[in-house]
Amino acid sequence: MMMKPFLITLASALLLSACFEVPVEQDREPPKTTSVDTLSAEQVMQEHSPEFLQYEPLANTKTRFFDANGRITEKESKGGFYRKVLGKTPHNRLVLQDFYQDTDKPYTLPFVAVVEPQLKIFHGAGIRDSRTVWLKPDGSLLRVSEFKGGKAIGETWFFERNKAFAYIKLLREKPKLSDRVDVAAASAASAVAASTPKPDGKTKPVKTTKVPQKKKELEKEDTTPIVDEVDTSMSRGAALMRFFYPNGVLMAEIETDGNQQNKVILFYPNGGTMLQIEDNGSQSSRTAWDAKGGKVVPAEVSIEADVLALRIEHGLNLMGRNKGALADLLMSR
């Protein structure tokens, strides 16, 4: 079977880096790692349950229909979606849920809408004021993104087989090269939760402005033109990205400015550092270690790096970052 160009280029670059064409730092110690708390499917399901959201059901609400592209329609359409208004929170906020039209299975878990929402907004951020969870047709988790006030906060988790697979957080500052990569815990507890407290009262609700509304007005028909906020959860600017093994151990961490400046660290399943790359478009350095922490030339970890490269490539595709300097850097590793 013919080897994929992606892997051929990767292996070739690692062999070249063993020579003097790519600087290899000899005295650097492996970056210290800490445990990274991944977001679990169980936690996601619990935090979007009726008990957690504490919403009051609303009877006889209107079902809205959308086509496969998320455009609102008068009736159901094949391959499309529909939206239900489940109820309202103690702060008079609507709780919505979207479904696959063909199967009636959930497309999202329940989420909290902004004040005076335009219910005909489907894909955009403008209607969302809490974490939103998207599901695959088989019911497993696909993507979890954070929203507040109709805008994307810039944190997203991706799932495979209900296990956290990748995480991306948009950054305001560019990564600093030649500094140790800080593998700080990306705790799900630090993510913005839904805008209502937990039943035990331990989690404080996000402050919201109470808007006096009659029950009939909560779901009033919106005849104004759609004014949406683009979901920028995965915009292609500066970002921190993490990728995980199936058991939740950190597999790779990438910091990028969204252009030429990139920092990449690959990890072994035991948590040890495998390979570190720092690149600014004109200069690049590679440092590699074996599974026991001993310094080796990058070519010696090429087989292990190839395996991780396939998973990272898949994650970059999900994030919409499969093109550009970062993708080229990974493919030329």
C-alpha positions as CSV (number, residue, x, y, z in Angstrom):
1,M,0.0,0.0,0.0
2,M,1.4,3.4,-0.9
3,M,2.3,5.7,2.0
4,K,0.4,8.9,2.4
5,P,2.3,12.1,1.2
6,F,1.6,13.5,4.7
7,L,3.6,10.8,6.4
8,I,6.3,10.7,3.7
9,T,7.0,14.4,4.2
10,L,6.9,14.0,8.0
11,A,9.4,11.2,8.0
12,S,11.7,12.9,5.6
13,A,11.8,16.1,7.6
14,L,12.6,14.2,10.8
15,L,15.5,12.5,9.1
16,L,16.8,15.9,7.9
17,S,16.5,17.4,11.3
18,A,19.0,14.8,12.6
19,C,21.6,16.6,10.5
20,F,22.4,20.3,10.7
21,E,19.7,21.7,8.5
22,V,17.4,22.1,11.5
23,P,18.9,23.2,14.8
24,V,18.6,20.7,17.5
25,E,19.0,22.0,21.1
26,Q,21.2,19.6,23.1
27,D,20.9,20.9,26.6
28,R,17.2,21.5,27.0
29,E,15.3,19.4,29.5
30,P,11.9,18.0,28.6
31,P,9.1,20.5,29.4
32,K,7.4,19.6,32.7
33,T,3.9,18.5,32.3
34,T,0.9,18.7,34.6
35,S,-2.4,16.8,34.6
36,V,-4.9,18.3,32.2
37,D,-8.5,17.8,33.3
38,T,-10.6,16.9,30.2
39,L,-14.3,17.6,29.9
40,S,-16.2,14.3,30.4
41,A,-19.4,13.3,28.6
42,E,-21.0,12.6,32.0
43,Q,-20.3,16.1,33.1
44,V,-21.7,17.6,29.9
45,M,-24.9,15.6,30.1
46,Q,-25.4,16.5,33.8
47,E,-24.9,20.2,33.3
48,H,-27.5,20.3,30.6
49,S,-30.2,18.3,32.4
50,P,-33.5,19.9,33.4
51,E,-32.4,19.5,37.1
52,F,-29.3,21.6,36.5
53,L,-30.8,24.2,34.2
54,Q,-33.8,24.5,36.5
55,Y,-36.2,25.7,33.8
56,E,-40.0,25.8,34.1
57,P,-41.6,23.9,31.2
58,L,-43.7,25.9,28.8
59,A,-46.7,24.3,27.1
60,N,-48.0,24.7,23.6
61,T,-44.9,26.4,22.2
62,K,-44.3,26.8,18.5
63,T,-41.9,24.4,16.7
64,R,-39.6,26.1,14.2
65,F,-38.2,24.3,11.2
66,F,-34.9,24.8,9.4
67,D,-33.4,23.3,6.2
68,A,-30.1,21.5,6.0
69,N,-28.3,24.8,5.8
70,G,-29.9,26.2,8.9
71,R,-32.4,28.5,7.0
72,I,-35.8,28.9,8.6
73,T,-38.6,27.3,6.7
74,E,-42.4,27.1,7.0
75,K,-42.4,23.3,7.4
76,E,-40.1,20.4,7.9
77,S,-37.6,19.5,5.2
78,K,-35.6,16.3,4.5
79,G,-32.1,16.6,6.1
80,G,-33.1,19.6,8.1
81,F,-33.7,20.4,11.7
82,Y,-36.4,21.7,14.1
83,R,-36.2,23.7,17.3
84,K,-38.3,23.4,20.4
85,V,-38.8,25.9,23.2
86,L,-38.5,23.7,26.3
87,G,-39.2,26.3,29.0
88,K,-37.8,29.3,30.8
89,T,-35.2,29.8,33.6
90,P,-35.8,31.6,36.9
91,H,-34.3,34.6,35.1
92,N,-37.0,34.6,32.4
93,R,-34.6,33.2,29.7
94,L,-35.8,30.7,27.2
95,V,-34.3,27.2,27.1
96,L,-34.1,25.8,23.6
97,Q,-33.2,22.5,22.0
98,D,-32.6,21.6,18.3
99,F,-33.3,18.2,16.7
100,Y,-32.5,16.3,13.5
101,Q,-35.7,16.4,11.4
102,D,-35.3,12.9,9.8
103,T,-34.8,11.0,13.1
104,D,-36.2,13.3,15.8
105,K,-32.9,12.8,17.7
106,P,-31.3,15.7,19.5
107,Y,-28.9,17.9,17.5
108,T,-28.1,19.9,20.6
109,L,-28.6,19.5,24.3
110,P,-30.8,22.2,25.9
111,F,-29.1,25.6,26.0
112,V,-30.0,29.0,27.4
113,A,-30.9,31.8,24.9
114,V,-30.1,35.5,25.2
115,V,-32.5,38.1,26.3
116,E,-35.1,38.7,23.6
117,P,-33.7,36.1,21.2
118,Q,-34.3,35.9,17.5
119,L,-35.5,32.3,17.4
120,K,-34.9,32.0,13.7
121,I,-31.1,32.1,14.2
122,F,-29.9,28.5,14.0
123,H,-26.1,28.1,13.5
124,G,-24.9,31.5,14.7
125,A,-23.8,32.7,18.1
126,G,-26.3,35.5,18.4
127,I,-29.0,33.4,20.1
128,R,-26.7,31.7,22.6
129,D,-26.0,32.7,26.2
130,S,-24.6,29.5,27.6
131,R,-22.4,26.5,26.7
132,T,-23.9,24.8,23.6
133,V,-23.4,21.0,23.0
134,W,-23.8,19.6,19.5
135,L,-24.5,15.9,19.0
136,K,-23.8,13.4,16.2
137,P,-26.8,11.6,14.6
138,D,-26.0,8.6,16.7
139,G,-26.4,10.6,19.9
140,S,-22.8,10.8,20.9
141,L,-21.1,14.2,21.6
142,L,-19.5,16.1,18.8
143,R,-18.6,19.6,19.9
144,V,-19.0,21.8,23.0
145,S,-18.5,25.5,22.7
146,E,-18.8,28.4,25.2
147,F,-21.0,31.5,24.6
148,K,-22.0,34.5,26.6
149,G,-24.4,37.3,25.6
150,G,-24.7,36.1,22.0
151,K,-21.0,36.0,21.4
152,A,-18.5,33.1,21.3
153,I,-16.0,33.1,24.2
154,G,-13.5,31.1,22.1
155,E,-13.3,27.8,23.9
156,T,-14.3,24.5,22.2
157,W,-14.0,20.8,22.9
158,F,-14.3,18.1,20.3
159,F,-15.3,14.5,21.1
160,E,-14.8,11.1,19.6
161,R,-16.8,8.2,20.9
162,N,-17.9,10.4,23.9
163,K,-14.3,11.0,24.9
164,A,-12.6,14.4,24.8
165,F,-10.4,14.4,21.7
166,A,-9.3,18.0,21.2
167,Y,-9.6,21.4,22.7
168,I,-9.0,24.9,21.3
169,K,-8.9,28.2,23.0
170,L,-8.5,31.5,21.1
171,L,-5.7,33.7,22.4
172,R,-5.2,37.4,22.3
173,E,-1.4,37.2,22.5
174,K,1.0,35.4,20.2
175,P,3.0,32.5,21.6
176,K,6.5,33.3,22.9
177,L,9.1,31.1,21.4
178,S,12.1,29.8,23.4
179,D,10.0,29.7,26.6
180,R,8.9,26.5,28.3
181,V,5.4,25.6,27.1
182,D,3.2,26.0,30.1
183,V,1.0,22.9,30.1
184,A,-1.4,24.3,32.7
185,A,-4.6,22.4,33.4
186,A,-7.4,23.3,31.0
187,S,-10.0,22.4,33.6
188,A,-13.5,22.1,32.5
189,A,-14.4,23.7,35.8
190,S,-12.9,27.0,34.6
191,A,-15.1,26.9,31.5
192,V,-18.1,29.2,31.5
193,A,-21.1,27.2,32.7
194,A,-24.7,27.7,31.9
195,S,-26.3,30.8,33.2
196,T,-28.1,29.1,36.1
197,P,-26.8,27.7,39.4
198,K,-26.4,24.0,40.2
199,P,-29.1,22.4,42.4
200,D,-26.7,22.3,45.4
201,G,-26.2,26.0,45.2
202,K,-22.4,25.7,45.1
203,T,-22.0,27.3,41.7
204,K,-22.9,30.9,41.4
205,P,-25.1,31.9,38.5
206,V,-23.8,34.2,35.8
207,K,-25.2,37.7,36.5
208,T,-28.0,38.6,34.1
209,T,-30.3,41.5,33.7
210,K,-33.9,40.6,34.6
211,V,-36.3,41.6,32.0
212,P,-39.9,41.8,33.1
213,Q,-41.8,39.7,30.5
214,K,-45.2,38.1,30.4
215,K,-45.3,34.5,29.6
216,K,-46.9,35.2,26.2
217,E,-44.2,37.6,25.3
218,L,-41.3,35.2,25.9
219,E,-41.9,33.4,22.6
220,K,-43.4,36.2,20.6
221,E,-42.9,35.9,16.8
222,D,-39.9,37.9,15.5
223,T,-40.6,39.6,12.2
224,T,-37.4,41.7,12.1
225,P,-34.6,40.8,9.8
226,I,-32.0,38.4,11.2
227,V,-29.1,40.1,12.8
228,D,-26.7,37.3,13.8
229,E,-23.3,37.2,15.5
230,V,-20.9,34.9,13.6
231,D,-19.7,31.9,15.7
232,T,-16.0,32.7,16.0
233,S,-15.3,29.8,18.3
234,M,-12.8,28.4,15.8
235,S,-11.6,31.5,14.0
236,R,-8.1,31.1,12.6
237,G,-6.2,33.6,14.8
238,A,-3.9,32.9,17.7
239,A,-4.9,29.9,19.7
240,L,-3.9,27.2,22.2
241,M,-4.8,23.7,21.0
242,R,-4.6,20.4,22.9
243,F,-5.1,16.9,21.7
244,F,-5.7,13.8,23.9
245,Y,-5.2,10.1,23.9
246,P,-8.4,8.0,24.3
247,N,-7.6,7.6,28.0
248,G,-7.5,11.4,28.5
249,V,-3.7,11.8,28.7
250,L,-2.4,14.9,26.9
251,M,-1.1,13.8,23.5
252,A,-0.1,17.2,22.0
253,E,-0.1,20.9,22.7
254,I,0.1,23.6,20.0
255,E,0.4,27.4,20.4
256,T,0.0,29.4,17.2
257,D,-0.3,33.0,16.2
258,G,-2.5,31.8,13.4
259,N,0.2,32.6,10.9
260,Q,4.0,31.8,11.0
261,Q,4.8,31.6,14.7
262,N,4.1,28.1,16.1
263,K,5.1,26.0,19.1
264,V,4.4,22.3,19.1
265,I,4.9,19.6,21.8
266,L,4.1,15.9,21.4
267,F,3.8,13.6,24.4
268,Y,4.1,9.9,25.1
269,P,1.2,8.0,26.6
270,N,3.1,7.9,29.9
271,G,3.0,11.8,29.9
272,G,6.7,12.2,29.0
273,T,7.7,14.7,26.3
274,M,8.5,13.2,22.9
275,L,9.2,16.2,20.6
276,Q,9.2,19.9,20.8
277,I,9.2,22.2,17.8
278,E,9.6,26.0,17.7
279,D,9.1,27.8,14.4
280,N,8.7,31.4,13.4
281,G,8.6,30.9,9.6
282,S,12.3,31.6,9.1
283,Q,13.9,29.7,11.9
284,S,13.0,26.3,13.4
285,S,14.3,24.1,16.2
286,R,13.6,20.5,17.1
287,T,14.3,18.7,20.4
288,A,13.4,15.1,21.1
289,W,13.4,12.7,24.0
290,D,12.7,9.0,24.4
291,A,9.9,7.6,26.6
292,K,12.3,7.6,29.6
293,G,13.3,11.3,29.2
294,G,16.6,10.7,27.6
295,K,17.7,13.1,24.8
296,V,17.6,11.7,21.3
297,V,17.8,13.0,17.8
298,P,14.4,13.8,16.3
299,A,14.7,11.0,13.7
300,E,14.5,8.4,16.5
301,V,11.0,9.4,17.3
302,S,9.7,9.6,13.7
303,I,7.5,6.4,13.9
304,E,5.8,7.6,17.1
305,A,5.4,11.1,15.8
306,D,3.8,9.8,12.6
307,V,1.1,8.1,14.6
308,L,0.3,11.3,16.5
309,A,0.4,13.3,13.3
310,L,-2.6,11.4,11.9
311,R,-4.7,12.3,15.0
312,I,-3.6,15.9,15.0
313,E,-4.4,16.2,11.3
314,H,-7.9,15.0,12.0
315,G,-8.2,17.5,14.9
316,L,-7.1,20.4,12.7
317,N,-9.7,19.4,10.1
318,L,-12.4,19.6,12.8
319,M,-11.1,23.0,13.8
320,G,-10.9,24.3,10.2
321,R,-7.1,24.7,10.5
322,N,-6.0,22.1,8.0
323,K,-4.4,24.7,5.8
324,G,-1.7,27.3,6.4
325,A,1.7,27.6,8.1
326,L,0.8,25.4,11.0
327,A,-0.5,22.5,8.9
328,D,2.6,22.8,6.7
329,L,4.9,22.8,9.7
330,L,3.3,19.6,11.0
331,M,3.4,17.9,7.7
332,S,7.1,18.8,7.3
333,R,8.0,17.6,10.7
